[in-house]
Amino acid sequence: MADGQISAVALSAGPQTEAERLDWLRLIRSRRVGAVTFHRLIAEHGTAAAALAALPGIARASGVEGYSICPVEVARHEMLQAKAARARMLCHGTQEYPAALMDLPDAPPVLWAIGDVALLNRPMVAMVGARNSSSLGVRMARRLAEGVAQAGFVIVSGLARGIDAEAHQAALTFGTVAVLAGGVDVIYPAENAGLAAEIAAQGCLVSEQPMGLEPQARHFPLRNRIVSGLSRAVIVVEAAARSGSLITARTALDQGRDVMAVPGHPFDARAAGCNMLLRDGATLVRGAQDVLEVVGAGVAAKASTHAEPRLPPLPGPVPQTRPLKDMTVLHSMILSRLGPSPLAEDQLVRDLALTSAQLAPELLMLELDGRILRQPGGLLSRPD
């Protein structure tokens, strides 16, 4: 494109043949290629095959020597693993790929799915919360999930113990989607293996990670952005002041989704995160009706009976238009100013002469890639 912009059409062109799907998988599995970089490469080079050919040169220009792309045998092996697990490959831009994710600049290029993939294009509401949930939190999660699911919404969560598991279980007969942090064939935690089998039979399991991958800490924020991205709203039932549920809520806000929270007693640490969200403007939830008033009860009912299963993409951030080389240079500038000692984000904004809006998506990318760490008080640092 003459103006260097990444258009929605360019972002939506999914692979059509088995060879093209293999190239897509090789590209996203290549070292230093995340979701945003993947979409930029496709936009700049047209096809995954052309992007693969260009990658070593791009790496050299960025100071990375000896770069090699993902071998074809590795991608083929992953496809064989997926076939054995009865997982389907959903590629960005194809008919089965979730429409709600399409406009996100960091939308997963590839999702592996086990179960009823039609659920991925019905309207969804996410429910997340504490792993060490209270008995009241469990009861609230069950009641909310069942009520919202009965209204026609698919309940999406992360299959964690506690609130996640209760929400999945309560919505199982109506429709639920579990987003996994590791491979779609790796159930974590193991205690939820039985629930995962039920979801595979009646709902849908999805993951962007390679088949067989054991989840690590850095994979959970990536998982959380899919949970929120699929959803029209994220409900936090119980959450501590520093928890993964608040990461999901923050990501939801960045994506233009509604954030809702169930209030709790000020003395209960498990409610501290929810109360903080409410203080900062989240919608208070007392029951399913509060949720339906925000997301629209009629939307789900209409979508579940409509002949065409795909829904219009939800409003979200517009994909950035800066060429990949410019993004690489900016990331290098950010990393060069950070070290083990924390630096205030405001100071970084001033040092780089950028606005907070310009810097925020780049910091998020680097954080999800594990290259920077966020600390309390708006401080940033690099891992030791």
Residue pairs with C-beta under 8 A, 6 or more apart in sequence:
1 7
1 10
1 43
4 321
4 322
4 323
5 321
6 39
6 40
6 43
6 319
6 320
6 321
7 43
8 103
8 319
10 42
10 43
11 39
11 42
11 43
11 92
11 93
11 102
11 107
11 319
12 92
12 93
12 102
13 42
13 93
14 91
14 92
14 93
14 94
14 97
15 21
15 23
15 24
15 48
15 91
15 94
20 47
20 48
20 49
21 79
21 89
21 91
22 72
22 75
22 76
22 79
23 47
23 48
23 49
23 52
24 48
24 91
24 109
24 110
25 70
25 75
25 78
25 79
25 89
25 110
26 48
26 52
26 69
26 70
26 71
26 72
26 74
26 75
27 33
27 38
27 41
27 42
27 48
27 51
27 52
27 55
27 69
27 70
27 109
28 35
28 38
28 109
28 110
29 70
29 74
29 75
29 78
29 210
30 52
30 55
30 69
30 70
31 67
31 68
31 70
32 59
32 64
32 67
33 41
33 55
34 106
34 365
34 368
34 369
35 106
35 107
35 108
35 109
35 208
36 105
36 106
36 320
36 327
36 365
37 324
37 327
38 109
39 92
39 105
39 107
39 109
39 319
40 323
40 324
40 327
41 48
41 51
41 54
41 55
41 324
42 48
42 51
44 51
44 323
44 324
45 51
45 53
45 54
52 69
55 67
55 69
56 67
56 68
56 69
58 324
58 325
58 328
59 65
59 67
60 67
61 325
61 328
62 328
62 332
78 210
78 211
79 89
81 185
81 211
81 212
82 88
82 89
82 112
82 184
82 211
85 114
85 184
85 185
85 211
86 114
87 112
87 113
87 114
87 184
87 185
87 211
88 96
88 112
88 113
88 114
88 117
89 110
89 111
89 112
90 96
90 97
90 98
90 110
90 111
90 112
90 113
90 117
90 120
90 206
91 97
91 109
91 110
92 101
92 102
92 107
92 108
92 109
92 110
93 102
95 310
96 113
96 117
96 120
96 121
97 111
97 120
98 111
98 120
98 121
98 230
99 121
99 310
99 311
99 312
99 313
100 121
100 124
100 229
100 230
100 231
100 232
100 311
100 313
100 314
101 107
101 108
101 226
101 229
101 230
102 313
103 313
103 314
103 315
103 316
103 317
103 318
103 319
104 225
104 229
104 255
104 316
104 317
105 317
105 318
105 319
105 320
105 361
106 225
106 364
106 365
106 368
107 229
108 208
108 226
109 208
110 208
111 206
111 207
111 208
112 183
112 184
112 206
112 207
112 208
112 209
112 211
113 120
113 184
113 204
113 205
113 206
114 184
114 185
114 200
114 204
114 205
114 206
115 199
115 200
115 201
115 202
115 203
115 204
115 205
116 175
116 202
116 203
116 204
117 204
118 309
119 154
119 175
119 176
119 177
119 203
119 204
120 177
120 204
120 206
120 230
121 309
121 310
121 311
122 152
122 153
122 154
122 175
122 300
122 303
122 304
122 309
122 311
123 152
123 153
123 154
123 232
123 295
123 299
123 300
123 303
123 311
124 153
124 154
124 155
124 156
124 177
124 230
124 231
124 232
125 148
125 153
125 154
125 155
125 156
125 231
125 232
125 233
125 234
125 235
125 291
125 295
126 155
126 156
126 157
126 227
126 228
126 230
126 231
126 233
126 234
126 235
126 248
126 252
127 141
127 144
127 145
127 148
127 155
127 156
127 157
127 163
127 164
127 167
127 234
127 235
127 237
128 157
128 158
128 163
128 164
128 224
128 227
128 234
128 235
128 236
128 237
128 239
128 244
128 245
128 248
128 249
129 137
129 141
129 162
129 163
129 164
129 236
129 237
129 238
129 239
129 245
130 137
130 162
130 163
130 237
130 238
130 239
130 240
130 243
130 245
130 270
131 160
131 161
131 162
131 163
131 164
132 162
132 270
133 141
133 162
133 163
133 166
133 237
133 238
133 270
134 238
134 268
134 270
137 162
137 163
137 237
137 238
137 262
137 264
137 270
138 162
138 163
138 166
140 237
140 262
141 163
141 166
141 167
141 170
141 237
142 166
142 167
142 169
142 170
143 170
143 287
143 288
144 167
144 235
144 237
144 262
144 285
144 287
144 288
144 291
145 155
145 166
145 167
145 168
145 170
145 171
145 176
146 170
146 171
146 174
146 288
147 287
147 288
147 289
147 291
147 292
148 155
148 171
148 288
148 291
148 292
149 155
149 170
149 171
149 174
149 175
149 176
150 174
150 288
151 288
151 292
151 297
151 300
151 301
152 297
152 299
152 300
152 301
152 303
152 304
153 175
153 232
153 295
153 300
154 171
154 174
154 175
154 176
154 177
154 203
155 167
155 168
155 170
155 171
155 174
155 175
155 176
155 177
156 176
156 177
156 178
156 179
156 227
156 230
156 231
157 163
157 164
157 167
157 168
157 176
157 177
157 178
157 179
157 227
158 164
158 178
158 179
158 180
158 181
158 220
158 223
158 224
158 227
158 244
159 165
159 168
159 178
159 179
159 180
159 187
159 188
159 192
159 195
159 196
159 199
159 205
160 189
160 192
160 244
161 189
161 191
161 192
162 238
163 237
163 238
163 245
165 192
165 195
167 176
167 237
168 176
168 178
168 195
168 199
168 203
169 195
171 203
172 198
172 199
172 202
172 203
173 202
175 203
176 199
176 202
176 203
176 204
177 199
177 203
177 204
177 205
177 206
177 230
178 196
178 199
178 203
178 204
178 205
178 206
179 206
179 207
179 223
179 226
179 227
179 230
180 186
180 187
180 188
180 205
180 206
180 207
180 209
180 215
180 223
181 188
181 207
181 209
181 215
181 219
181 220
181 222
181 223
182 188
182 207
182 209
182 213
182 214
182 215
182 219
183 207
183 209
183 210
183 211
183 212
183 213
183 214
184 205
184 206
184 207
184 209
184 211
185 211
185 212
186 212
186 213
186 214
186 215
187 193
187 196
188 214
188 215
196 205
199 205
206 226
207 223
208 222
208 226
209 215
209 219
209 222
213 219
215 223
218 368
218 370
220 244
220 247
221 244
221 247
221 251
221 367
221 368
222 368
224 244
224 247
224 248
224 251
225 248
225 251
225 255
225 368
227 234
227 248
228 234
228 248
228 249
228 251
228 252
228 255
228 257
229 251
229 255
229 257
229 316
231 252
231 257
232 257
232 258
232 295
232 299
232 314
233 252
233 257
233 258
233 259
233 260
233 291
233 294
233 295
234 248
234 249
234 252
234 257
234 258
234 259
234 260
235 260
235 261
235 262
235 285
235 291
236 245
236 246
236 248
236 249
236 259
236 260
236 261
236 262
236 273
236 274
236 277
236 282
237 261
237 262
237 274
238 245
238 262
238 264
238 270
238 271
238 273
238 274
239 245
239 246
239 249
239 261
239 270
239 271
239 272
239 273
239 274
239 277
240 269
240 270
240 272
240 273
241 269
241 272
241 273
241 276
242 273
242 376
243 273
245 273
246 273
246 276
246 277
249 259
249 261
249 277
249 282
252 258
252 259
253 259
254 317
254 360
254 364
255 316
255 317
256 314
256 315
256 316
256 317
257 314
258 283
258 294
258 295
259 277
259 282
259 283
260 282
260 283
260 284
260 285
260 290
260 291
260 294
261 273
261 274
261 275
261 277
261 278
261 282
261 283
261 284
261 285
262 274
262 284
262 285
262 286
263 271
263 274
263 275
263 278
263 284
264 270
264 271
264 272
264 274
264 275
265 271
266 275
274 282
278 284
283 290
283 294
284 290
285 291
303 309
303 311
317 361
320 327
320 361
322 330
327 362
330 352
330 362
331 362
331 365
331 366
331 371
333 352
334 348
334 352
334 359
334 362
334 363
334 366
334 372
335 366
335 371
335 372
335 382
337 343
337 348
337 351
337 352
338 348
338 372
338 380
338 381
338 382
339 381
339 382
340 381
340 382
340 384
341 381
342 375
342 379
342 380
342 381
343 379
343 380
343 381
344 377
344 378
344 379
344 380
345 356
345 359
345 363
345 378
345 379
345 380
346 378
348 359
348 380
349 355
349 356
349 359
352 359
363 372
363 380
366 372
367 373
367 374
370 383
371 382
371 383
372 380
372 381
372 382
372 383
373 380
373 381
373 382
373 383
374 380
375 381
